Amino acid sequence: MDYLIAALADPRLRLFAASSLGEIRAHAAVPALVRNLNVKNDPVRNAAVKALGRIGDPSAIPSLVDVACTDEAAGVRTTAIDALATLGAPEGVQLMARLALEPAAVLAGTTRFFEGPVVRWIRRSHLRFVQTWAARRLRQLHLVEALPLLEPLPSSLRLLQRLRLRRTIRVLRAR
């Protein structure tokens, strides 16, 4: 495990090391993974966020909140929100509910979706996808804490999205 933590300092090995450390849930790697949240490479930051979410160490929550609110890549932000919600952090639940209602507001200030070979720029279809994904994740994670944020459904939502959110509310109430 120590060699994987050391590999987080090597730009060529960071992605692999972060993914591997998350898979083995290496609590000792949390400080090094938090440092990797500041690198310029979107896939590496995303892998570090996923690893921190899988490890589940509460000491990483403030760093994940920072990424979820300020990262310039929308894909990394949504991954951080998912990690926070998975950890049960109140900030993650709130941000996930806001993504389901108004993803453009949560992702305001992002300059790209993800720095990768296929998806780079944020399009309306990405926002609709994120909105649908967030509603599904609320159901999957059984985040009943999100109910007060979801129940006053805004009339500005498209019909299909309003129906999805009503389903999410119904599923969450049933638990």
KOLBATI-489449 format. One line per field, with one value per residue: residue in three letters; chain; z, x, y of N, C-alpha, C, O in turn. Coordinates in steps of 0.2 Angstrom, whole numbers, plus 5000, padded with zeros to 4 digits. Layout:
// residues N
residu c(Ala; ...)
chaine c(A; ...)
n.pz c(Z; ...)
n.px c(X; ...)
n.py c(Y; ...)
ca.pz c(Z; ...)
ca.px c(X; ...)
ca.py c(Y; ...)
c.pz c(Z; ...)
c.px c(X; ...)
c.py c(Y; ...)
o.pz c(Z; ...)
o.px c(X; ...)
o.py c(Y; ...)
//
This chain:
// residues 175
residu c(Met; Asp; Tyr; Leu; Ile; Ala; Ala; Leu; Ala; Asp; Pro; Arg; Leu; Arg; Leu; Phe; Ala; Ala; Ser; Ser; Leu; Gly; Glu; Ile; Arg; Ala; His; Ala; Ala; Val; Pro; Ala; Leu; Val; Arg; Asn; Leu; Asn; Val; Lys; Asn; Asp; Pro; Val; Arg; Asn; Ala; Ala; Val; Lys; Ala; Leu; Gly; Arg; Ile; Gly; Asp; Pro; Ser; Ala; Ile; Pro; Ser; Leu; Val; Asp; Val; Ala; Cys; Thr; Asp; Glu; Ala; Ala; Gly; Val; Arg; Thr; Thr; Ala; Ile; Asp; Ala; Leu; Ala; Thr; Leu; Gly; Ala; Pro; Glu; Gly; Val; Gln; Leu; Met; Ala; Arg; Leu; Ala; Leu; Glu; Pro; Ala; Ala; Val; Leu; Ala; Gly; Thr; Thr; Arg; Phe; Phe; Glu; Gly; Pro; Val; Val; Arg; Trp; Ile; Arg; Arg; Ser; His; Leu; Arg; Phe; Val; Gln; Thr; Trp; Ala; Ala; Arg; Arg; Leu; Arg; Gln; Leu; His; Leu; Val; Glu; Ala; Leu; Pro; Leu; Leu; Glu; Pro; Leu; Pro; Ser; Ser; Leu; Arg; Leu; Leu; Gln; Arg; Leu; Arg; Leu; Arg; Arg; Thr; Ile; Arg; Val; Leu; Arg; Ala; Arg)
chaine c(A; A; A; A; A; A; A; A; A; A; A; A; A; A; A; A; A; A; A; A; A; A; A; A; A; A; A; A; A; A; A; A; A; A; A; A; A; A; A; A; A; A; A; A; A; A; A; A; A; A; A; A; A; A; A; A; A; A; A; A; A; A; A; A; A; A; A; A; A; A; A; A; A; A; A; A; A; A; A; A; A; A; A; A; A; A; A; A; A; A; A; A; A; A; A; A; A; A; A; A; A; A; A; A; A; A; A; A; A; A; A; A; A; A; A; A; A; A; A; A; A; A; A; A; A; A; A; A; A; A; A; A; A; A; A; A; A; A; A; A; A; A; A; A; A; A; A; A; A; A; A; A; A; A; A; A; A; A; A; A; A; A; A; A; A; A; A; A; A; A; A; A; A; A; A)
n.pz c(5000; 5003; 4992; 4983; 4989; 4988; 4974; 4971; 4970; 4958; 4942; 4931; 4937; 4945; 4942; 4941; 4954; 4963; 4960; 4963; 4977; 4982; 4979; 4988; 4999; 5007; 5021; 5026; 5015; 5014; 5017; 5006; 4995; 4997; 4994; 4980; 4975; 4971; 4959; 4941; 4932; 4926; 4926; 4936; 4947; 4948; 4950; 4963; 4970; 4969; 4975; 4988; 4992; 4992; 5002; 5013; 5024; 5037; 5038; 5026; 5021; 5022; 5012; 5001; 5000; 4997; 4984; 4978; 4977; 4971; 4960; 4944; 4934; 4928; 4929; 4938; 4949; 4951; 4954; 4966; 4973; 4973; 4980; 4993; 4996; 4996; 5007; 5017; 5021; 5026; 5017; 5005; 5003; 5001; 4990; 4980; 4980; 4975; 4962; 4956; 4955; 4949; 4940; 4933; 4941; 4952; 4945; 4941; 4936; 4932; 4919; 4910; 4905; 4907; 4906; 4894; 4881; 4874; 4880; 4883; 4883; 4891; 4888; 4885; 4885; 4894; 4906; 4907; 4908; 4920; 4929; 4929; 4933; 4946; 4952; 4952; 4959; 4972; 4975; 4975; 4985; 4995; 5001; 5012; 5019; 5009; 5006; 5011; 5003; 4990; 4990; 4988; 4972; 4959; 4947; 4935; 4930; 4918; 4911; 4911; 4919; 4931; 4933; 4936; 4947; 4956; 4957; 4963; 4976; 4980; 4981; 4991; 5002; 5005; 5012)
n.px c(5004; 5010; 5018; 5009; 5003; 5014; 5015; 5006; 5012; 5018; 5015; 5012; 5007; 4997; 4983; 4980; 4985; 4977; 4964; 4967; 4969; 4957; 4949; 4955; 4952; 4960; 4964; 4975; 4979; 4972; 4976; 4986; 4978; 4969; 4977; 4979; 4968; 4970; 4977; 4980; 4974; 4959; 4954; 4962; 4959; 4946; 4947; 4953; 4943; 4933; 4940; 4941; 4928; 4925; 4933; 4928; 4931; 4928; 4936; 4939; 4928; 4927; 4936; 4930; 4918; 4923; 4928; 4916; 4909; 4917; 4925; 4931; 4928; 4913; 4910; 4919; 4914; 4901; 4904; 4910; 4899; 4892; 4900; 4900; 4886; 4885; 4892; 4884; 4884; 4877; 4879; 4881; 4869; 4860; 4866; 4864; 4851; 4848; 4854; 4846; 4835; 4839; 4851; 4859; 4861; 4869; 4880; 4885; 4898; 4907; 4919; 4920; 4914; 4921; 4938; 4943; 4945; 4933; 4921; 4920; 4914; 4901; 4884; 4867; 4861; 4869; 4866; 4852; 4854; 4862; 4853; 4843; 4850; 4854; 4841; 4839; 4850; 4847; 4836; 4842; 4851; 4843; 4840; 4832; 4832; 4832; 4820; 4812; 4818; 4814; 4800; 4792; 4790; 4796; 4787; 4793; 4800; 4802; 4789; 4792; 4803; 4797; 4789; 4798; 4804; 4793; 4791; 4803; 4801; 4790; 4795; 4805; 4797; 4791; 4800)
n.py c(4994; 5006; 5009; 5013; 5024; 5032; 5033; 5042; 5054; 5054; 5060; 5052; 5040; 5043; 5042; 5028; 5024; 5031; 5026; 5012; 5013; 5017; 5006; 4997; 5003; 5011; 5019; 5025; 5033; 5044; 5058; 5060; 5058; 5068; 5079; 5077; 5082; 5094; 5094; 5098; 5090; 5083; 5069; 5063; 5071; 5067; 5053; 5053; 5059; 5049; 5039; 5044; 5044; 5030; 5026; 5032; 5040; 5052; 5063; 5068; 5075; 5089; 5093; 5087; 5094; 5106; 5104; 5100; 5112; 5121; 5116; 5117; 5109; 5101; 5087; 5082; 5089; 5084; 5071; 5072; 5077; 5066; 5057; 5063; 5062; 5049; 5046; 5051; 5064; 5080; 5091; 5085; 5078; 5089; 5096; 5086; 5085; 5098; 5097; 5088; 5096; 5109; 5108; 5117; 5128; 5123; 5119; 5131; 5141; 5132; 5127; 5118; 5101; 5089; 5086; 5078; 5065; 5063; 5070; 5087; 5100; 5108; 5104; 5107; 5094; 5087; 5093; 5089; 5076; 5075; 5080; 5070; 5059; 5063; 5062; 5048; 5044; 5049; 5041; 5028; 5029; 5031; 5043; 5050; 5062; 5072; 5075; 5087; 5097; 5093; 5092; 5104; 5106; 5115; 5124; 5127; 5116; 5104; 5093; 5079; 5079; 5083; 5072; 5062; 5067; 5067; 5053; 5050; 5056; 5049; 5036; 5039; 5042; 5031; 5023)
ca.pz c(5000; 5004; 4986; 4980; 4991; 4985; 4967; 4970; 4968; 4951; 4937; 4926; 4940; 4950; 4941; 4944; 4961; 4966; 4959; 4967; 4984; 4983; 4979; 4994; 5005; 5011; 5026; 5027; 5009; 5014; 5016; 5000; 4990; 4997; 4990; 4973; 4973; 4968; 4953; 4936; 4928; 4928; 4927; 4942; 4953; 4948; 4953; 4970; 4973; 4970; 4981; 4995; 4993; 4993; 5008; 5018; 5030; 5038; 5038; 5019; 5020; 5020; 5005; 4996; 5000; 4993; 4977; 4975; 4976; 4967; 4955; 4937; 4929; 4931; 4930; 4945; 4954; 4952; 4957; 4973; 4976; 4974; 4986; 4999; 4997; 4998; 5014; 5021; 5023; 5024; 5011; 4999; 5002; 4999; 4983; 4976; 4979; 4970; 4956; 4954; 4954; 4945; 4939; 4931; 4947; 4956; 4941; 4939; 4937; 4929; 4912; 4905; 4909; 4909; 4901; 4891; 4874; 4871; 4882; 4885; 4884; 4894; 4884; 4888; 4886; 4900; 4912; 4908; 4911; 4927; 4933; 4929; 4937; 4953; 4955; 4952; 4965; 4978; 4976; 4976; 4991; 5000; 5005; 5014; 5021; 5004; 5005; 5012; 4998; 4984; 4990; 4984; 4966; 4955; 4941; 4930; 4928; 4912; 4913; 4912; 4925; 4937; 4935; 4939; 4954; 4960; 4958; 4968; 4982; 4982; 4984; 4997; 5007; 5006; 5016)
ca.px c(5000; 5014; 5020; 5003; 5003; 5020; 5014; 5001; 5016; 5020; 5010; 5011; 5004; 4992; 4976; 4980; 4986; 4971; 4959; 4968; 4969; 4950; 4947; 4957; 4949; 4966; 4963; 4981; 4980; 4967; 4980; 4989; 4972; 4966; 4982; 4978; 4962; 4972; 4981; 4976; 4971; 4952; 4953; 4966; 4955; 4940; 4949; 4954; 4936; 4930; 4943; 4939; 4921; 4925; 4936; 4923; 4934; 4924; 4940; 4939; 4922; 4928; 4939; 4925; 4913; 4926; 4928; 4909; 4906; 4921; 4929; 4930; 4925; 4906; 4910; 4922; 4909; 4896; 4907; 4911; 4893; 4890; 4904; 4897; 4879; 4886; 4895; 4878; 4885; 4871; 4880; 4880; 4862; 4858; 4868; 4861; 4844; 4848; 4856; 4839; 4830; 4841; 4858; 4863; 4863; 4874; 4886; 4887; 4905; 4911; 4921; 4919; 4911; 4927; 4944; 4944; 4945; 4926; 4917; 4923; 4910; 4894; 4878; 4860; 4859; 4873; 4862; 4847; 4857; 4864; 4846; 4840; 4855; 4853; 4835; 4840; 4854; 4843; 4832; 4847; 4855; 4838; 4841; 4825; 4834; 4831; 4812; 4810; 4821; 4811; 4793; 4789; 4792; 4795; 4783; 4797; 4803; 4799; 4785; 4796; 4807; 4793; 4786; 4803; 4805; 4787; 4793; 4808; 4798; 4785; 4800; 4808; 4792; 4789; 4805)
ca.py c(5000; 5012; 5011; 5016; 5031; 5036; 5034; 5048; 5060; 5053; 5062; 5046; 5034; 5045; 5039; 5021; 5024; 5033; 5020; 5006; 5015; 5017; 4999; 4993; 5007; 5013; 5025; 5029; 5037; 5050; 5064; 5060; 5059; 5075; 5083; 5076; 5086; 5101; 5094; 5101; 5084; 5081; 5062; 5062; 5073; 5063; 5047; 5055; 5060; 5042; 5035; 5046; 5042; 5023; 5025; 5034; 5043; 5058; 5069; 5070; 5078; 5096; 5094; 5085; 5099; 5112; 5102; 5100; 5118; 5126; 5113; 5120; 5103; 5099; 5080; 5081; 5092; 5079; 5065; 5074; 5077; 5059; 5054; 5066; 5060; 5042; 5046; 5054; 5071; 5084; 5095; 5080; 5077; 5095; 5097; 5081; 5087; 5104; 5094; 5085; 5101; 5114; 5107; 5123; 5132; 5119; 5118; 5137; 5143; 5127; 5129; 5112; 5096; 5085; 5087; 5071; 5064; 5063; 5075; 5092; 5106; 5107; 5105; 5106; 5087; 5085; 5096; 5085; 5069; 5076; 5080; 5063; 5055; 5065; 5060; 5041; 5042; 5050; 5034; 5022; 5030; 5031; 5049; 5053; 5069; 5077; 5076; 5094; 5101; 5091; 5092; 5110; 5105; 5121; 5123; 5128; 5110; 5101; 5088; 5073; 5079; 5084; 5066; 5058; 5069; 5064; 5046; 5050; 5058; 5043; 5031; 5040; 5042; 5024; 5020)
c.pz c(5000; 4997; 4982; 4982; 4988; 4977; 4966; 4968; 4961; 4946; 4933; 4930; 4945; 4949; 4943; 4951; 4965; 4966; 4963; 4975; 4986; 4983; 4985; 5000; 5010; 5015; 5026; 5021; 5009; 5013; 5009; 4994; 4991; 4994; 4983; 4971; 4970; 4962; 4947; 4931; 4930; 4930; 4934; 4948; 4954; 4952; 4961; 4973; 4974; 4975; 4988; 4997; 4995; 5000; 5014; 5024; 5031; 5037; 5031; 5017; 5018; 5014; 5000; 4995; 4995; 4985; 4974; 4974; 4972; 4961; 4948; 4932; 4932; 4932; 4937; 4950; 4956; 4955; 4964; 4977; 4978; 4980; 4993; 5001; 4999; 5005; 5019; 5024; 5021; 5018; 5005; 4997; 4999; 4992; 4978; 4975; 4974; 4963; 4952; 4952; 4948; 4944; 4937; 4936; 4951; 4952; 4938; 4940; 4934; 4921; 4907; 4909; 4911; 4904; 4899; 4884; 4870; 4873; 4885; 4887; 4887; 4889; 4888; 4890; 4892; 4906; 4913; 4911; 4918; 4932; 4934; 4933; 4944; 4956; 4956; 4958; 4971; 4980; 4978; 4983; 4997; 5005; 5007; 5017; 5016; 5003; 5006; 5006; 4991; 4984; 4987; 4977; 4962; 4949; 4935; 4927; 4922; 4915; 4915; 4918; 4932; 4938; 4938; 4946; 4959; 4962; 4964; 4975; 4985; 4985; 4990; 5003; 5010; 5011; 5023)
c.px c(5004; 5017; 5015; 5002; 5008; 5019; 5009; 5005; 5018; 5015; 5008; 5007; 4998; 4985; 4976; 4981; 4980; 4965; 4960; 4967; 4961; 4947; 4949; 4955; 4955; 4965; 4969; 4983; 4976; 4971; 4983; 4983; 4969; 4971; 4981; 4972; 4964; 4976; 4976; 4973; 4964; 4952; 4957; 4962; 4949; 4941; 4950; 4948; 4933; 4933; 4941; 4932; 4921; 4928; 4932; 4926; 4931; 4929; 4941; 4933; 4923; 4931; 4934; 4920; 4916; 4926; 4921; 4906; 4911; 4925; 4927; 4927; 4918; 4906; 4914; 4917; 4904; 4898; 4908; 4905; 4890; 4893; 4901; 4890; 4880; 4888; 4889; 4879; 4880; 4873; 4879; 4873; 4859; 4860; 4865; 4854; 4843; 4850; 4850; 4834; 4833; 4849; 4862; 4865; 4869; 4881; 4888; 4895; 4910; 4913; 4921; 4916; 4916; 4932; 4946; 4944; 4938; 4922; 4921; 4918; 4903; 4889; 4872; 4859; 4863; 4869; 4856; 4849; 4859; 4858; 4843; 4844; 4854; 4847; 4836; 4844; 4851; 4839; 4837; 4850; 4850; 4839; 4835; 4826; 4833; 4824; 4810; 4812; 4817; 4804; 4790; 4792; 4791; 4791; 4787; 4800; 4799; 4794; 4788; 4800; 4803; 4790; 4792; 4804; 4799; 4788; 4798; 4805; 4793; 4790; 4803; 4803; 4790; 4794; 4805)
c.py c(5006; 5014; 5014; 5023; 5035; 5037; 5040; 5054; 5060; 5055; 5056; 5040; 5036; 5042; 5032; 5020; 5026; 5028; 5014; 5007; 5015; 5010; 4995; 4997; 5008; 5019; 5029; 5034; 5043; 5056; 5065; 5061; 5066; 5080; 5083; 5079; 5092; 5100; 5096; 5096; 5082; 5074; 5060; 5064; 5069; 5056; 5048; 5055; 5053; 5038; 5037; 5044; 5035; 5022; 5026; 5037; 5050; 5064; 5072; 5074; 5086; 5098; 5092; 5091; 5105; 5110; 5102; 5107; 5123; 5123; 5116; 5115; 5101; 5091; 5079; 5084; 5087; 5073; 5066; 5075; 5070; 5056; 5057; 5063; 5052; 5041; 5049; 5061; 5076; 5089; 5091; 5079; 5083; 5097; 5092; 5083; 5093; 5102; 5091; 5090; 5106; 5113; 5113; 5128; 5129; 5119; 5125; 5138; 5138; 5129; 5124; 5106; 5091; 5086; 5080; 5071; 5065; 5069; 5081; 5098; 5104; 5109; 5104; 5099; 5084; 5087; 5091; 5078; 5070; 5076; 5074; 5058; 5056; 5062; 5052; 5040; 5044; 5044; 5029; 5023; 5031; 5038; 5053; 5061; 5074; 5078; 5083; 5098; 5099; 5093; 5098; 5110; 5112; 5120; 5125; 5122; 5107; 5095; 5082; 5073; 5080; 5077; 5061; 5060; 5067; 5057; 5046; 5051; 5052; 5038; 5032; 5041; 5035; 5020; 5022)
o.pz c(4997; 4995; 4977; 4978; 4987; 4975; 4960; 4966; 4959; 4946; 4930; 4927; 4948; 4953; 4947; 4954; 4970; 4971; 4966; 4978; 4992; 4988; 4988; 5006; 5016; 5012; 5027; 5021; 5004; 5008; 5006; 4989; 4985; 4990; 4979; 4965; 4967; 4959; 4948; 4927; 4936; 4935; 4938; 4953; 4959; 4956; 4965; 4979; 4980; 4979; 4992; 5003; 4999; 5004; 5019; 5029; 5026; 5036; 5030; 5012; 5013; 5010; 4994; 4989; 4991; 4981; 4968; 4970; 4969; 4958; 4947; 4927; 4938; 4937; 4940; 4956; 4962; 4959; 4969; 4982; 4983; 4984; 4997; 5007; 5004; 5009; 5025; 5028; 5015; 5014; 5000; 4992; 4994; 4988; 4973; 4969; 4970; 4959; 4946; 4947; 4944; 4948; 4939; 4936; 4953; 4955; 4934; 4946; 4934; 4918; 4901; 4915; 4917; 4898; 4902; 4881; 4864; 4869; 4890; 4893; 4886; 4887; 4893; 4895; 4896; 4911; 4918; 4915; 4922; 4937; 4939; 4937; 4948; 4962; 4961; 4962; 4976; 4986; 4983; 4986; 5003; 5011; 5004; 5017; 5017; 4999; 5001; 5005; 4987; 4979; 4983; 4975; 4962; 4945; 4929; 4921; 4922; 4920; 4920; 4922; 4937; 4944; 4943; 4950; 4965; 4967; 4968; 4980; 4990; 4990; 4995; 5009; 5015; 5013; 5027)
o.px c(5002; 5017; 5016; 5001; 5007; 5021; 5009; 5002; 5021; 5010; 5002; 5004; 4995; 4982; 4971; 4977; 4978; 4962; 4956; 4965; 4960; 4943; 4945; 4956; 4954; 4966; 4969; 4987; 4977; 4969; 4982; 4984; 4967; 4969; 4982; 4970; 4959; 4978; 4970; 4969; 4964; 4949; 4954; 4961; 4947; 4937; 4948; 4947; 4930; 4930; 4940; 4931; 4917; 4925; 4931; 4922; 4931; 4927; 4943; 4933; 4920; 4929; 4934; 4918; 4913; 4925; 4920; 4901; 4908; 4928; 4921; 4925; 4918; 4903; 4911; 4917; 4902; 4895; 4907; 4904; 4887; 4890; 4901; 4889; 4876; 4886; 4890; 4876; 4877; 4868; 4877; 4871; 4855; 4855; 4864; 4852; 4839; 4847; 4849; 4830; 4829; 4853; 4868; 4871; 4874; 4886; 4893; 4897; 4916; 4909; 4921; 4915; 4916; 4931; 4950; 4942; 4938; 4919; 4925; 4918; 4901; 4888; 4872; 4856; 4861; 4868; 4854; 4845; 4857; 4857; 4841; 4841; 4854; 4847; 4833; 4843; 4852; 4838; 4835; 4851; 4852; 4838; 4833; 4821; 4832; 4823; 4807; 4809; 4817; 4801; 4785; 4796; 4785; 4792; 4785; 4803; 4793; 4796; 4787; 4800; 4805; 4790; 4790; 4805; 4800; 4787; 4797; 4807; 4794; 4788; 4803; 4805; 4789; 4793; 4809)
o.py c(5011; 5020; 5018; 5028; 5041; 5042; 5042; 5059; 5065; 5051; 5056; 5036; 5032; 5040; 5030; 5016; 5022; 5027; 5012; 5003; 5013; 5009; 4991; 4995; 5007; 5025; 5035; 5038; 5047; 5060; 5071; 5065; 5069; 5085; 5088; 5080; 5096; 5106; 5097; 5098; 5079; 5072; 5056; 5061; 5067; 5054; 5043; 5053; 5052; 5035; 5033; 5043; 5033; 5017; 5023; 5037; 5054; 5070; 5077; 5078; 5088; 5102; 5095; 5092; 5108; 5114; 5104; 5107; 5128; 5127; 5117; 5117; 5098; 5089; 5074; 5081; 5085; 5070; 5062; 5073; 5069; 5052; 5053; 5062; 5050; 5037; 5048; 5063; 5075; 5090; 5094; 5079; 5083; 5099; 5094; 5082; 5093; 5105; 5092; 5089; 5108; 5116; 5114; 5131; 5133; 5120; 5126; 5137; 5138; 5132; 5125; 5107; 5089; 5086; 5076; 5076; 5067; 5073; 5080; 5100; 5099; 5114; 5102; 5097; 5080; 5084; 5090; 5075; 5065; 5073; 5072; 5055; 5052; 5060; 5049; 5035; 5040; 5042; 5025; 5018; 5031; 5037; 5058; 5064; 5080; 5083; 5086; 5103; 5104; 5094; 5098; 5114; 5114; 5115; 5123; 5122; 5108; 5092; 5079; 5068; 5077; 5075; 5058; 5056; 5065; 5055; 5041; 5048; 5051; 5035; 5028; 5039; 5034; 5015; 5020)
//
